[in-house]
Each structure stands twice: as C-alpha cells, then as structure tokens.
C-alpha cells in the first residue's frame, strides 16, 4: 500500500537586517538563565558572537562563548566541544553563530549534554547505532553567517568520522533548532569562494528536494515510522521553486560583488527557503556522493577557507557530481527537471525543452563555472582509481539514496562519478 500522508515541520523564523540584535529578548522570553554561544574562531573575529553575547547578558542572562567549532566538523572536534560544554555547564539554551559547521556542532552538543551515550550511539546506521534521544533537548537558536547549508532549518547534523574517512550524520526531529535567526548583514564579509560553495549547496538543496521521489511513491508508514525526510510534497515544492527563482539572479551577483546588499538578502532568503524545503522533502544523489568526496580528499584545500590539510567544502563537494546525477534522474520526472531548468534560467525556456535530459545539467554546469568552482573531481585531486572507494562511500548513504527518484546501483554511481571528472 502506498503512502497517502506527508509531514511538514519548521523552526520559528526571524528574518531581516539586524534580526540578530533581538536574540537576547527572544531567549529571555524562554525563561533561560545560562546560555552557551557556539561558533568558530573565524566567525568570532568578525565580532558578531561577542556582540550577541553582550546583548544576551544585557537581557539578564549569563552567557559564554565557545569558539572551537571546526569548519567541516569531525567526530574529534565535536567531542572536544561536548567535553568543553560538559565541563563548563550546565546550559539552559544554546546559540549557534556561524555556518553549517557551527550549527551542526551545536546540535550535537545539545544532544550529548542532555542525553546519555556517546556520538556513535546516535550516528546514522551503518556507521552508528542510530539511537533516538530519550530526553528533551534545550532550546537552540541558529544564526547562520553563510548563505548555504540550511542547517538552521533541518533535523540533520553532518560530520566527518576521521578514522573511517567518511562523512555521516545524525538525523532526528529533536535536533531541529527552536528558532532560526537569519540576518543577511552577517554574510557581507563572507569570501567569494565561500559564497560560491555555500550558494551551490543551496542550489542542490532546492534541486534535489524538487526532483526527489514523491511522498506517494513510498510504502505506507505507521505513525512511529515517520521520518523528517518524507519525499517531494506540495509544500516543500513551493519553497524550492521560490528558492530557485531567487538563485537565478542572486548567486552570480553575490559572488561577483560581496557588498551587493540586495543579492545578499536574496541569497539569505533562497537559503532559508531551500532549507524549509529539503528539511522535509530530503536530498538525494549529489549529497550522498558529497560525503565520500569530502571525507576522502587528499591534497586540495579550497581557497578562502581557514585551516590546513585537505578540505573540499560541503557545498563544493555536493556540486561536483550534480550535473551527472540530474542527467541520471531525468527519466524519473522529466517535467520537474525541465521546470527546474526554466526557473534557474528563465530566459531560455524553449531551449531547455528542446534539450531534454541535458537541460538541467547544462544550467547547473554553467552556474558552477560562472561562480569559479573547480572543473570536476579531477580538479580537486581525485583520479579514476579512486572511483570504487567513492562508490562504497556513497553507497553507505542509504538514507539519502532512498529519496532519489531513480534508485542508483553501484554501476550507476560509478558512471556518475566517472562522468564528473571534468564538467566542461
């Protein structure tokens, strides 16, 4: 029997210039006493976390700042954050200020300081035990400073497991932030490469959700079996379509001119809308492929990102196989793929319909090129002998692959990776 029910959930949302100045009063209304702000050193250097801390204290609460989040968090970095929070706690609420890395770190800290067990108890199977929290989490206010990950809207925490060279995550409705505070002014100082990579993450959130397997294609679930990702549905579709319309003009403009206030606002809104879409519909093949790409990088470190060692940022990793993935999924829903191409490139409607399965890959490739991203997997250090290992890593992401409108086997994934070594 096929599914007849879809679900939709979202955090509270406060959007607009200077919205981050109201976090103190927002927390005071929740009746909390001790607040921990979680961020990274780079974001802290902008002054935003300490300004927010001062405003929280002015509203009558005690507040501390932890700035040890790592860009692209790992099991080790999250362990350090949890240890720090436990040592200096307890905490009544958390505020995450930064990109998806800081927000995801805060989700894990919230979970592991309110519930028994360690990180691997909660990681998604087969890497972890997939345990569900048994105690309520504390309020979490998510304040994104990048326009991309959508983590402020979702139930997902993503991290690298260093010993296994793989990305995985935790997925549970309890991880969804209580409130998302989206202040476009916080992304003005974002470097062009970070804007480009995070913007392509937004693009893929919207596209993957829009082309995902529809909720009516799944087998009927019992109430206790329902998961946050329920497949493409009418409400998520609305958010994704509007996100794509905004991205069609704003992404290139925001990368070209970081001080373009309108483009920054539109990118922040596109990221928020895409998060509200994919946080319910789900993502699929490009995100599944991105996990091993990021986890197995050897000798590439993206410009504009802090730290040392290999680093293929999440949004970049997601985009590298997206054109080939959408070429593969086209047959499952041609009209949706063509509609997406038209939303992203509205000046060439007839051109897209004439090009069928090539229409959406061409539009996505042009965006990747125009915002200065690498030309495929070879440009970030992979060689074709890496493909079997990449396929194994992607195949472990069954939670994501289950949402694909066409279920890829190992040979399909191999073909997608091989076809992604050069994009143009």
C-alpha positions as CSV (number, residue, x, y, z in Angstrom):
1,X,0.0,0.0,0.0
2,X,1.4,3.4,-1.0
3,X,1.8,6.4,1.3
4,X,-1.0,9.0,1.5
5,X,0.4,11.3,4.2
6,X,3.2,13.8,4.2
7,X,4.6,15.8,7.1
8,X,5.9,19.3,7.4
9,X,7.8,21.0,10.2
10,X,10.0,24.1,10.5
11,X,11.6,26.1,13.3
12,X,10.4,29.5,14.3
13,X,11.9,32.1,11.9
14,X,13.1,35.7,12.3
15,X,14.5,37.2,9.1
16,X,15.9,40.6,8.2
17,X,18.7,43.1,8.7
18,X,19.6,43.4,12.4
19,X,17.5,40.4,13.4
20,X,20.5,39.1,15.3
21,X,20.2,42.1,17.7
22,X,17.0,40.6,19.1
23,X,18.3,37.3,20.3
24,X,18.6,38.4,24.0
25,X,15.0,39.3,24.3
26,X,14.0,36.2,22.4
27,X,15.9,34.0,24.9
28,X,14.6,35.9,27.9
29,X,11.0,35.1,26.8
30,X,12.0,31.4,27.0
31,X,12.9,31.9,30.7
32,X,16.5,30.6,30.4
33,X,19.4,31.5,32.7
34,X,22.7,30.2,31.3
35,X,23.4,30.4,27.5
36,X,26.3,29.0,25.5
37,X,27.2,30.5,22.2
38,X,28.9,28.1,19.8
39,X,31.0,29.4,16.9
40,X,34.4,29.2,15.3
41,X,37.4,31.4,15.6
42,X,37.0,32.9,12.1
43,X,33.4,34.0,12.8
44,X,34.3,35.2,16.3
45,X,36.9,37.5,14.7
46,X,34.0,39.4,13.0
47,X,32.7,40.4,16.4
48,X,29.2,39.0,15.9
49,X,29.3,36.3,18.6
50,X,30.6,38.6,21.3
51,X,28.1,41.3,20.3
52,X,25.3,38.7,20.6
53,X,26.8,37.6,24.0
54,X,26.7,41.1,25.3
55,X,23.1,41.6,24.2
56,X,22.2,38.3,25.9
57,X,23.8,39.4,29.1
58,X,22.1,42.8,28.9
59,X,18.8,40.9,28.8
60,X,19.6,39.4,32.2
61,X,21.2,36.0,31.4
62,X,24.7,34.6,31.9
63,X,26.5,33.8,28.6
64,X,29.7,32.2,27.5
65,X,31.3,31.8,24.0
66,X,32.9,28.6,22.7
67,X,34.8,29.3,19.5
68,X,36.3,25.8,18.9
69,X,34.0,24.7,16.2
70,X,35.8,23.4,13.1
71,X,35.0,24.2,9.5
72,X,33.6,20.8,8.3
73,X,33.2,19.3,11.8
74,X,34.7,15.9,12.7
75,X,34.0,13.3,15.4
76,X,37.0,14.7,17.2
77,X,36.1,18.3,17.0
78,X,32.6,17.6,18.2
79,X,34.0,15.5,21.1
80,X,36.1,18.5,22.1
81,X,33.1,20.8,22.0
82,X,30.9,18.4,24.1
83,X,33.7,18.0,26.7
84,X,34.0,21.8,27.0
85,X,30.3,22.2,27.3
86,X,30.0,19.5,29.9
87,X,32.9,20.9,31.9
88,X,31.6,24.5,31.9
89,X,27.8,23.7,32.0
90,X,25.1,23.0,32.6
91,X,23.4,25.2,30.0
92,X,19.7,26.2,29.6
93,X,20.0,27.2,25.9
94,X,22.4,27.2,23.0
95,X,23.0,29.8,20.3
96,X,24.9,28.7,17.2
97,X,26.6,31.6,15.3
98,X,28.3,30.6,12.0
99,X,28.0,28.4,9.0
100,X,26.5,24.9,9.0
101,X,29.6,23.6,10.8
102,X,28.9,25.6,13.9
103,X,25.2,25.0,13.8
104,X,25.8,21.2,13.4
105,X,28.3,21.3,16.2
106,X,25.7,23.0,18.4
107,X,23.1,20.4,17.6
108,X,25.5,17.6,18.6
109,X,26.5,19.4,21.8
110,X,22.8,20.0,22.7
111,X,22.1,16.3,22.1
112,X,25.1,14.9,24.0
113,X,24.7,17.2,27.0
114,X,21.1,16.3,27.5
115,X,21.1,12.6,26.7
116,X,23.3,9.6,27.8
117,X,25.7,7.9,25.4
118,X,28.4,9.0,23.0
119,X,28.4,10.3,19.5
120,X,28.5,6.9,17.8
121,X,25.3,5.8,19.6
122,X,23.4,8.4,17.6
123,X,25.2,8.4,14.2
124,X,23.1,7.1,11.3
125,X,23.5,3.4,10.6
126,X,25.5,1.5,9.4
127,X,28.3,3.7,10.8
128,X,26.5,4.4,14.1
129,X,23.7,2.8,16.1
130,X,21.0,5.3,15.1
131,X,19.8,5.7,18.6
132,X,17.0,8.2,19.3
133,X,17.2,10.7,22.1
134,X,15.2,9.9,25.2
135,X,15.3,13.2,27.0
136,X,14.2,16.6,25.7
137,X,16.9,18.9,24.2
138,X,17.5,22.5,25.3
139,X,16.3,25.4,23.1
140,X,18.7,26.1,20.2
141,X,18.8,29.4,18.3
142,X,20.6,29.1,15.0
143,X,22.2,32.2,13.5
144,X,23.7,31.4,10.1
145,X,26.5,33.7,8.8
146,X,26.8,31.9,5.5
147,X,24.1,31.7,2.9
148,X,24.1,28.0,2.2
149,X,23.8,25.0,4.4
150,X,20.2,25.4,5.6
151,X,21.2,23.7,8.9
152,X,19.2,26.3,10.8
153,X,16.0,24.7,9.4
154,X,16.9,21.0,9.4
155,X,16.9,18.0,11.7
156,X,20.4,16.9,10.4
157,X,23.9,17.2,11.9
158,X,26.7,16.3,9.5
159,X,30.3,15.4,10.4
160,X,33.5,13.6,9.3
161,X,34.4,10.3,11.0
162,X,38.2,10.7,10.7
163,X,39.1,7.0,11.3
164,X,36.7,5.9,8.5
165,X,37.4,8.7,6.1
166,X,33.6,9.2,5.6
167,X,31.0,11.8,6.2
168,X,27.9,10.8,8.1
169,X,25.4,12.4,10.4
170,X,22.7,12.3,13.0
171,X,19.0,12.7,11.9
172,X,16.2,13.2,14.3
173,X,13.4,15.8,14.7
174,X,14.7,16.7,18.1
175,X,17.8,18.3,16.5
176,X,15.8,20.9,14.6
177,X,16.6,24.4,16.0
178,X,13.9,26.1,18.1
179,X,14.4,29.4,16.2
180,X,16.3,30.4,13.1
181,X,17.5,34.0,13.1
182,X,18.6,34.9,9.5
183,X,20.3,38.3,9.4
184,X,21.7,39.0,5.8
185,X,24.1,41.6,7.2
186,X,26.1,38.8,8.9
187,X,27.1,37.3,5.5
188,X,28.5,40.6,4.0
189,X,32.1,39.6,4.9
190,X,31.8,36.1,3.5
191,X,34.7,35.5,1.0
192,X,33.7,34.9,-2.7
193,X,34.7,31.3,-2.7
194,X,32.6,30.6,0.5
195,X,29.7,32.4,-1.1
196,X,30.0,30.3,-4.2
197,X,30.3,27.0,-2.4
198,X,27.6,27.6,0.1
199,X,25.4,29.0,-2.7
200,X,25.8,25.8,-4.7
201,X,24.7,23.9,-1.6
202,X,21.5,26.0,-1.6
203,X,21.1,25.2,-5.3
204,X,21.4,21.5,-4.7
205,X,19.1,21.6,-1.7
206,X,16.4,23.1,-3.8
207,X,17.0,20.9,-6.9
208,X,17.3,17.6,-5.0
209,X,14.2,18.2,-3.0
210,X,12.3,19.3,-6.0
211,X,13.3,16.2,-8.0
212,X,13.1,13.8,-5.1
213,X,11.0,10.7,-5.0
214,X,7.5,11.9,-4.3
215,X,5.9,11.0,-0.9
216,X,3.2,9.0,-2.6
217,X,5.9,6.6,-4.1
218,X,6.9,5.3,-0.7
219,X,5.3,2.4,1.1
220,X,2.7,3.3,3.7
221,X,4.3,4.0,7.1
222,X,3.0,3.6,10.6
223,X,2.9,6.8,12.7
224,X,6.0,5.7,14.7
225,X,7.9,5.1,11.5
226,X,7.7,8.6,10.1
227,X,11.0,10.3,9.4
228,X,11.7,14.0,8.7
229,X,12.5,13.3,5.0
230,X,9.2,12.2,3.5
231,X,9.9,12.9,-0.2
232,X,8.8,15.7,-2.6
233,X,5.5,17.2,-1.5
234,X,3.3,20.2,-2.4
235,X,4.6,22.5,0.5
236,X,8.3,21.7,0.0
237,X,7.8,22.3,-3.7
238,X,6.7,25.8,-3.1
239,X,9.7,26.7,-1.1
240,X,12.1,25.0,-3.6
241,X,10.6,26.8,-6.6
242,X,10.9,30.2,-4.9
243,X,14.5,29.4,-3.9
244,X,15.4,28.6,-7.5
245,X,13.8,31.8,-8.7
246,X,15.9,33.8,-6.3
247,X,19.1,31.9,-7.1
248,X,18.7,32.5,-10.8
249,X,19.9,36.1,-10.4
250,X,21.3,36.4,-6.9
251,X,24.0,33.7,-6.9
252,X,26.3,35.1,-9.6
253,X,25.7,38.7,-8.3
254,X,26.6,37.8,-4.7
255,X,29.8,36.0,-5.7
256,X,30.8,38.9,-8.1
257,X,30.1,41.6,-5.5
258,X,30.1,40.6,-1.9
259,X,28.8,44.1,-0.8
260,X,25.7,43.8,-3.0
261,X,23.1,44.1,-0.3
262,X,20.2,43.0,-2.4
263,X,22.0,39.9,-3.7
264,X,23.0,39.0,-0.1
265,X,19.4,39.4,1.1
266,X,18.1,37.3,-1.8
267,X,20.7,34.6,-1.2
268,X,19.8,34.5,2.5
269,X,16.2,34.1,1.6
270,X,17.0,31.5,-1.0
271,X,19.0,29.5,1.5
272,X,16.2,29.8,4.1
273,X,13.5,28.7,1.6
274,X,15.6,25.8,0.3
275,X,16.2,24.7,3.9
276,X,12.5,24.7,4.6
277,X,12.0,22.6,1.5
278,X,14.8,20.0,1.8
279,X,14.4,19.8,5.6
280,X,11.1,18.0,4.9
281,X,11.4,16.5,1.4
282,X,15.0,15.4,1.6
283,X,18.0,15.4,-0.7
284,X,19.5,12.5,-2.7
285,X,22.4,11.5,-5.0
286,X,24.6,14.7,-5.1
287,X,24.5,14.9,-1.3
288,X,25.2,11.1,-0.9
289,X,28.2,11.5,-3.3
290,X,29.5,14.6,-1.5
291,X,30.1,12.6,1.8
292,X,32.9,10.5,0.4
293,X,34.3,13.3,-1.8
294,X,34.8,15.5,1.3
295,X,35.9,12.6,3.5
296,X,38.5,11.2,1.1
297,X,40.1,14.5,-0.1
298,X,43.9,14.3,-0.1
299,X,45.7,17.3,-1.5
300,X,43.1,20.0,-2.2
301,X,42.3,22.8,0.2
302,X,39.7,25.3,-1.0
303,X,40.8,28.9,-1.2
304,X,39.0,31.3,1.1
305,X,38.7,28.6,3.9
306,X,40.8,28.6,7.1
307,X,43.0,25.9,8.4
308,X,45.4,23.4,6.9
309,X,45.1,20.0,5.3
310,X,42.7,18.7,2.7
311,X,39.4,20.5,2.5
312,X,36.7,20.1,-0.1
313,X,33.8,22.2,1.4
314,X,30.4,20.6,1.6
315,X,28.7,22.8,-1.0
316,X,31.6,22.3,-3.4
317,X,31.6,18.5,-2.9
318,X,27.8,18.4,-3.5
319,X,28.0,20.4,-6.7
320,X,30.7,18.3,-8.4
321,X,28.5,15.4,-9.3
322,X,25.2,17.3,-9.5
323,X,25.1,17.7,-13.3
324,X,25.7,14.0,-13.9
325,X,23.3,13.0,-11.2
326,X,20.5,15.0,-12.7
327,X,21.3,13.5,-16.1
328,X,20.7,10.1,-14.4
329,X,17.5,11.1,-12.6
330,X,15.8,12.9,-15.6
331,X,13.9,9.8,-16.8
332,X,12.1,9.6,-13.5
333,X,10.5,13.0,-13.7
334,X,11.3,14.9,-17.0
335,X,8.8,17.7,-16.3
336,X,10.3,18.5,-12.9
337,X,13.8,18.6,-14.3
338,X,12.7,20.9,-17.2
339,X,10.7,23.1,-14.8
340,X,13.8,23.5,-12.6
341,X,16.0,24.4,-15.6
342,X,13.4,27.1,-16.6
343,X,13.3,28.5,-13.0
344,X,17.1,28.8,-12.9
345,X,17.5,30.1,-16.4
346,X,14.1,31.7,-17.3
347,X,15.4,33.4,-20.5
348,X,15.8,30.2,-22.4
349,X,12.5,28.3,-21.8
350,X,12.2,26.8,-25.3
351,X,15.9,25.9,-25.4
352,X,15.6,23.8,-22.2
353,X,12.6,21.8,-23.5
354,X,14.4,21.1,-26.8
355,X,17.4,19.7,-24.9
356,X,15.5,17.3,-22.6
357,X,17.8,15.4,-20.3
358,X,20.7,17.8,-21.0
359,X,18.8,20.9,-20.0
360,X,19.2,20.9,-16.2
361,X,22.8,19.6,-16.3
362,X,23.8,22.4,-18.7
363,X,22.2,25.1,-16.4
364,X,23.9,23.7,-13.3
365,X,27.3,23.4,-15.0
366,X,27.1,27.0,-16.2
367,X,26.4,28.1,-12.6
368,X,29.3,26.1,-11.3
369,X,31.6,27.6,-13.9
370,X,30.4,31.1,-13.5
371,X,31.0,31.2,-9.7
372,X,34.5,29.9,-10.0
373,X,34.1,26.4,-8.7
374,X,36.6,23.6,-9.7
375,X,36.0,21.8,-13.1
376,X,35.1,18.4,-11.7
377,X,36.6,15.7,-9.5
378,X,40.0,15.8,-11.2
379,X,40.4,19.5,-10.2
380,X,40.1,18.6,-6.5
381,X,42.7,15.8,-6.7
382,X,40.8,12.6,-7.5
383,X,41.8,10.1,-10.1
384,X,39.8,7.4,-11.7
385,X,41.3,4.7,-9.5
386,X,39.5,6.4,-6.6
387,X,36.1,5.7,-8.1
388,X,35.5,2.3,-6.4
389,X,36.2,3.8,-3.0
390,X,33.9,6.8,-3.7
391,X,31.1,4.4,-4.8
392,X,31.5,2.4,-1.5
393,X,31.3,5.7,0.5
394,X,28.2,6.9,-1.4
395,X,26.5,3.5,-1.1
396,X,26.7,3.9,2.7
397,X,24.3,6.9,2.5
398,X,21.2,4.8,2.1
399,X,19.0,7.3,4.0
400,X,19.7,9.8,1.2
401,X,19.7,7.4,-1.8
402,X,16.3,6.2,-0.7
403,X,15.0,9.6,-1.6
404,X,16.3,9.5,-5.2
405,X,13.6,9.3,-7.9
406,X,15.7,6.6,-9.5
407,X,17.5,4.3,-7.1
408,X,21.1,4.1,-8.2
409,X,23.0,0.8,-8.0
410,X,26.8,0.6,-7.7
411,X,27.2,0.7,-11.5
412,X,25.1,3.8,-11.7
413,X,27.1,5.6,-9.0
414,X,30.3,4.6,-10.8
415,X,29.0,6.1,-14.0
416,X,28.0,9.3,-12.2
417,X,31.5,9.6,-10.6
418,X,33.3,8.8,-13.8
419,X,31.2,11.4,-15.7
420,X,32.1,14.0,-13.2
421,X,35.8,14.2,-13.6
422,X,35.5,17.1,-16.0
423,X,32.4,19.2,-16.2
424,X,33.3,21.4,-19.1
